[in-house]
C-alpha cells in the first residue's frame, strides 16, 4: 500500500506548522488590527496542536504525557485573556483614531 | 502508588505536613510557606478588586492599600534575613535550592533576590505614582491592580522552572503592561502605544509558545532541569535534523525573551511605547519588566546549558523534624507503657516520605558529581546560546546607543538608553554560559555582577523617570529643548538629574560604574577561564571592546541633556511654570538619587547579597 501510512506525530506537526506559518503571514501582512490578532490566535493554536500531539501516548512510545494536554488547556485560557485585553485596546484605538488600520498608527516614530 | 499516597505527597509538597488538620498553617519549608510574598500580592489584588466592586475608591485612598500590600510582601520576602551575612542555616527556613509546587517553580536565593528587587520596586513605585498624581480616585484601583498583577507575573518569571511557567509568567507580566501603556484615556499617542505594544507582544508570545512546543516535544519534558539532563545525554549523538529543530525551538524562545528584554531586532515597540505612555509606566516597564526578563533569561540559559544542583524537597525538613519528634514521643510512650497508640498512628505515614527525604540528602553528593560529568554533554548547546546572546547583546548595545543620539524627546531618549542597558546586562549572561562548564563558582559571580547591575539600575532609572514625571506635571512638556536653562529654576533637581545621567553612563564615583565594572570584570574572567580550559572564547573580548566603546558613545547623548539643562539660555516662548523643590516630590527625587551617589562608599552589603543570591544556581564541580 503505497502512500498510506498510519497517522503519526509528524502528520499533526505538519498541520501545526501550516497553522503557524499561516498565522505568521497573517500577522505580518494584515493591516487590520483584528486580522493581526486572528493571526496570533492561529499561531497559538498551531503550537497547541503540537502540544497535544507530543503529549499523546498513542502516537509515540515516549511522550510529553499529561504535561502536553495541560499546557494546551492553559494556553487556551491565556489566549482568551490576551484577546480580551487586545480587543479592548483596539477599541480604545478606534475611539481615538476612528480606524483600526495598524498602518495609521504612525504618529510615534523616530 | 495509590491515590492516598499521591494526595499525601501533594499535601507534604504544598504545606509541609500531613499530620495537621485541613486548616493547619503550612510550614516554613513548604511550597506555600516560601511563596508568601507572592500570596501577599495576590491578596492585595483581590482586596483592590473588591474595593473597586463596591466603589470604595471614592472613600478610601487606595494608595495606602497598595503601599501596605507591597510593604507586607517585601517583609515576607525579607532579603536581609535570607541573603545577609548570617543567613539562617539548618533551620526550617534556610534557603537552598528547592523546587516548589511539584517542580513548577524554583525557590533559591536568586528567587529571593529578584523578587525582593521587584517587590521593593513596586513599593517605591506606589510612592512615586502617589506623588505624581497619576492614579486618581476613578482609576486608582485599576492601575494598582494592573501593576500588582504584572509584578506577580514578574516574580513568577524570576522563579520559573518549567516551560509552561515560562510562558504563563511572560504573559502574566505582559498583558497588564499592555493595558498600563494605554492608561491615559483619550490620548491619541497612548492608544497607539498600547496597540503597538499588544500586537508586537502577542506576536512574540505566539512565536515563543511554538518554540516551547518544539523543544518540549523533542525532549519529552517541559521541566527545565530534567530537560538539561536529557539534553546532556542525547545531544552528543543527536541526529542532525533533531539538532536543527532544537536550535529552531531555542531561537523561537529567544524571540519571546528578546521582546521582553527589548533586544534588537525585537526592540521596535520600546521607543514608541515609551513615548506614548506616561513616564510612570515607562519606569515600570524599563525597570521591573527588564529585571524580570533578565532573571528569566538566566533561568532558561541554565535550563539549556547547565545542570542545577538537586536541592531538597518541599516539606522534607519539617517531615524529618516531625518524624524525629514523634519517634521521641513514641519511645517515651513505650517507656511509659505504650498508653498512646495515637502517636504511633500519627507517625505511621511519615517514614516513607522521610526516607525519601533522607535519601535525597544522602544522594545529593553523588548526584552533584554525576551532574558535573553530565554538564560536559551540554557544551555544544552552551556555546551556541552564549554566542547567540553575545551577538544580540552587541547589536542591542550598539543600536540603542546610536539611535539615542538624535532624539529630541527625553522619554524616547531614555527608551533607547534602556535598550542599550539591556545589551550590557545580557553580556553577563554570555560570560556566565562560557564559564558554567569549567568554573561554576566564577560563572555564578557573573550572575552576581548582573544582580548588582540590576539593583543599581533600579535607582538610576526610577530617579530619571521620577524627575521627568514631576517636570511634566509642572511644565507640561517632555521635550529636551524645553529643559533649557532649568538650572536657574530648580538647581537641585537638575543636579540630581545630571548625577543620574552620569551614573547611567557609568562614570566612576557613581553607582552605574559599580554595575558596569562588575559586568566587564565578569567578561574578562570568562575569557581567562575559557583560555585556561583550552577553548578560548574570543567573542567575550569583542563584547568587552564593544561595551567600552558604547560607554564612550553614550557619554555624548547623556551629556547633551546635561548641557541643555545647565548651559543653554531659557527659551523665550516657554510658558511660565512653578516647580517647587522643597516638597514631597523633591524629597522623593533626593531619596532615589542618594543611593546612586552614596553606594560607592559602602557597596559590600549589596555585593554580599548579590553573591549570596547566586549560590545555588549551578551544581558544584
Interface residues (C-beta under 8 A of the other chain):
Chain A: X9 X16 X20 X23 X24 X27 X33 X36 X37 X39 X40 X43 X44 X46 X47 X48 X50 X51 X53 X54 X62 X63 X64 X65 X67 X68 X70 X71 X74 X75 X78 X81 X82 X85 X86 X88 X89 X90 X92 X93 X95 X96 X97 X102 X105 X107 X108 X109 X110
Chain B: X163 X164 X167 X168 X171 X175 X178 X179 X182 X185 X186 X187 X188 X189 X191 X192 X193 X194 X195 X196 X198 X199 X202 X203 X205 X206 X207 X209 X210 X212 X213 X214 X216 X217 X220 X221 X222 X271 X272 X275 X276 X406 X407 X409 X412
